[in-house]
Each structure stands twice: as structure tokens, then as C-alpha cells.
């Protein structure tokens, strides 16, 4: 792993879905709007969800929270269906311009799959580990319902 993102928040979820179904959820904007963003996850309104799910492709997931718009942007670094997905992650409105990386690894298990999400953050992000775990953990909890 790169020294550029030495701070890691790691979350694991077990799903009664195939690895391919879990993998697809992270690339399908319809499903992203059900478990990553929107009223099922937190008090926000989805403005638009656009992505180009190819290596080098970019995404923009825009939401509105209390009259403020947040544009979550990134670029796909690796797409190895159905086991490995990696992308950059940042919020366009972040005054620090902080960028991080999200790595998702999916392994088949007896009745579904195990998904491990690692949010890799830059030095100095140690205070954000728990917040990141809670946010991604909530999304994976909602994803359990979306995939069932």
C-alpha cells in the first residue's frame, strides 16, 4: 500500500448475495442511490449520481444536506469484477482538498459473500477513522437490505 494514504478505516460486511451482486451495487447508480446516498442513509436529497465505471473513469455523486450541496468525486483505479474495486474519493467542496482512496475486496463465502471496505486516508486523518467507519458501516447495513 502507498505511503500516501497510511491511515485506514476498515469495515467488513457479510451479504447473502453473490460477489457479483455486491460488486455491481458499487457501480450501479440506481443502487448507489439506495445505500450510499439519500434518505435511506441520512437526511439528504440526491441531486445527481453519475459515473463512468471503467478504469480511469470518473464519478460525481451530488447531494444536498440542509441547503448545502456536496459533490463526492473520484476516479476508478481498479475494477476486477467481482473481487476488487478501488477508487479515489473526495468532496469537491472540502476546503483542504483532501483526497483519499477506497478499496473494496469481496470474497465468496458459503451462502453469499464477505465484503471488506478499506478507506485509505492521508496522514493526519487519524481523527476521522471512527467517523469513516460509522459512515461506511451505515451504508453497508443499508446495502444488506438493498441486496436481500
N, C-alpha and C positions, 0 to 999 in steps of 0.2 A: 504494500500500500504506500501511496505517496506521502511524503512528509508534509505536503501542502495542506492535508486535512487529517491531522493527528488525533482530533477529538471525535470520539464515536459514541453515538446513541444507538443501541441495538435492541430491536423489538422482534419477537417471534410470534407467529400466529399459526394455528392448526385449522385447516379447512376441509370440509367434506366435499371438496370439488377436485377436479383433476388439476395437475400442474398447469396444463394449457388454459383452463378456465381462469385460474388465479392470475396467470401471466397476462392473459388478454384484458383482464379488468384494469390493469395499469396503462393500457394503450387505447382503450375504447372510451371516447369522451362521454358517451351516454352513461357508462358505468362510473367513470371518474366523477360525474355529476351526482352520483348516488352515494359514494362512500368517501371521497376526498374533500368535496366541497358541497356547500348548500345546506339547507335547513335540517337535513338528517344528521349532519355532523356538528354544526354550530349555528349561531344566529347570524346568518349571512344570506345574501342573494347572489346567485350566479349571474354574472354579466355575459361572459362568453368563455367557452372552452375550445381551444383549437390546438391541434398538434399534427405533426408530420412524423409518424412513428417509424423512422428509418435512422440508421446510424448517421449522425451529423444533422438530422432533422431537429427542428425546434418546436417548442410548445409555449403557449401562453394561456394560463388559466386565470381569468379575471373575476373577482368577486367584490361585492360591496358590503361593507360592515359599518353600520352607523354613519352613513353618508360619506364614508371614505372608500375609495377604490384601491384594491390591492391586485397587482399583476404578478402572479407567480410564473417565472420564466425559466427556461432551461433548454438544454440540448442533449439529445440521446447520444451516449458514449458507447454503449454496447447493447445489442439486442440479440440474445441467444435463446430463442424460444425452445422449450418452455422453462428453462432453468435459470437464466441470468439476464438481468436488466440493470443498466446503470445510466444515470443522467445527472447533469448539473442542476442545481436548484438555487434560485434566489428570488427576492422580491424586488421588482423594479423600483418601488418607492423607498427602499431601505437607504437611509442617508449614508450609511457606511459602505454601501455597495457590496456587502458580504456575499460571497458565493460559497456554496457547499456542494456535496455530491451525495446522491442517494444510490445505494447498491441493493438490489433485491435478488436473493437466491432462493429458488424453490426446489424442494426435494419431494419425490413421491413417497408416501407412506401407505400403510395397509389400506386405509379407507379414505384416501384423499391426498393432501399434501401439507408440507410444513413450509412456511414462508418466513424467511429471515430478512428483515429490512435493516440496513445499516446506514444511518445518516452521518456522513463524514463531514466534520466541520473544521474550519481553520483554527489555528492556535488562538487562545483567548476566549473560546466558546464554551469553556467548561461549565459555566453557569447556565448554559442553555440545554445541557444534556437531559435533565429531568423534564423540562418543558417539551423538548423534542419527542422524548419517549411517550409522554402523555398524549401529544397531538397525533403522532403516528399510531399509537396504540388505540386511540379512539377510532381512527379511520379503519384500522384492521378489524376492530369489533363490528363496525357497521358493515364492512366488507363480508363478514361472516353471514350476515343476513342477506346481503345482495346476492351472494353465491349459492344460497340454500334454496 
